[in-house]
């Protein structure tokens, strides 16, 4: 009886993906303990968030893809309305309007759009699979730009760019031509001067800091300088767990959230970074495998977008910490402290598992 219940419980769980995720999450707790100044409270809080996120992942894994199709456009519309609510009534904190109070709590609607946008676009292309035209891609681009512009206005450029990337992956996997992609790239390059003038002062400063962090070593360049020092000082095998000087002497800012990768590099060295990269590559490879075996356009598009978006999150954070990308406030996936991003990430992997284990999608 217990065996039957257990088999029923794990029926829609992809064992390979689950093992890679659990290994990464466990490694993250080890790093977080050091990065948080050996704070058991933060580790326990992150552990509780992991349990909640894993429960959400299990629930989504057991949800057939046809049900995801039913909630795709309502999720998108609700998320869009919430973003409009943020623009009109949102709470201002540190110069940004990103949170919305709903009763006794507050939410950040941009987190919902990380999943709602690719779901909506995948649903849209699924409905037009047999007669897809260039105009369909134009409509999809509008559906993508609406939430991206609202989030960029908050301002939250990092999240806006990542959501734009997740939507672009759907467009790419749906078959948008290379001529269109090249045309968009040329248009974006031509629009760059206008975009620069529309950026906030602190966003412009981040770009300038990327080019030369030493021009403001105690201000905007401080994060980049300290993180690169931490990474470089780790060498091959690192200084040892709990022995990172940049982190534990408080030189490294945001060390348990956005810059936790620098703690990993300082204490575990190149060897530790390679372990994390291996775990990430296993997750990405499994995601690509699931995408290639998806049986419908909807499942292929959503699985591919989730996988490539995860890879983008990891690349952007590591690039930001190592000084090759601007500081945009993107957490290291599955490692950084924070419940909201963790739940969102595992929600996506739950959908990925559902695609892997529900082979048949009933047309709606």
Secondary structure, 3 states (H helix, E strand, C coil): CHHHHHHHHCCCCCHHHHHHHHHHHHHHHHHHHHHCCCCHHHHHHHHHHHHHHHHHHHHHHCCCHHHHHHHHHHHHHHHHHHHHHHHHHCEEECCEEEEEEECCEEECHHHHHHHHHHHHHHHHHHHCHHHCCHHHHHHHHHHHHHHHHHHHCCCCHHHHHHHHHHHHHHHHHHCCCHHHHHHHHHHHHHHHHHHHHHCCHHHHHHHHHHHCHHHHCCCCCHHHHHHHHHHHHCCCCCCCCCCCHHHHCCCCCCCCCCCHHHHHHHHHHHHHHHHHHHHHHHHHHHHHHHHHCCCCHHHHHHHHHHHHHHHHHHHHHHHHHHCCCCCCCCCCCCCCCCHHHHHHHHHHHHHHHHHHHCCCCCCC
